[in-house]
Amino acid sequence: MAAIRLSKDCDGGGGATKSVSPLGRSDTSSPGRLSVNCATVMGLIQQAYVRYANGRLNQVDGSAPISGGPSWINSERYDINAKAEGSASLEMMSGPMLQALLEDRFKLKMRRETREIPVYDLTVTKGGPKLKSFEEGSCTPATTFPPPPPAPGEPPACNAMEVLLKPPALGGGGIVNVQSRTLDDFSKTLGRIMGRVVVNKTGIPGKFYFYMEFTPDETTPGIGIRSAPSDEPPGGRSIFTAIQEDLGLKLESAKGPGEFLILDSVERPSEN
């Protein structure tokens, strides 16, 4: 059972705000119940077919670009309240069950395809990397969200929310906060943010902490766009600058094979 409606109150109303992540807000979800507010259809697709595609949290599996679909899937915002029989996990509700809901109510048709696509190569700057090595045992890798409280004597859970959008009251902007990840993992996280495959070509082994702040723009569709007023120039650092200044790495445009998610058709949702 699911209720779907066009959002009416998303930081200013109108259902098209850019100050909320495309993934929306899901603070009240629980086992057997999925509550998502102010999400774009593209954000819902990312949740269902990428982030939780197989019924578990894929923290680093999110680089497959999504192609196709009308423009409204990136602007119109929807509220979804769905209840499953039994107590399905949040990961199952956000993945396979959300896929079924999108296919039923939005008449969504998706397919996967591998072809040569634009990618970014992640390389090291001339000044060398600025990476902080991860200390094994300093946190417990998260496998669910929200992560459970640590058992007695165990370290706290590693950060499960790797990519955040700061609220306007705190100046806005995007944050990447990744723990216990390799550069291959980090490349996939960047791919999820940028909507383009990122290939790790640094050749650097090991696990690291990654932290940086940047200003979302058209190159970071996975986290949303924070637009400045028309009479003011955009401020803050781009994600490209943040990667260079904070991590000693850089992104270079390239071509390469990659998996593509193709959106063949979608409709506005059927009535409740």
Summary of the structure (lengths in Angstrom):
residues: 272
radius of gyration: 18.7
end to end distance: 9.6
largest distance: 57.3
contacts: 833
relative contact order: 0.20
helix: 20%
strand: 31%
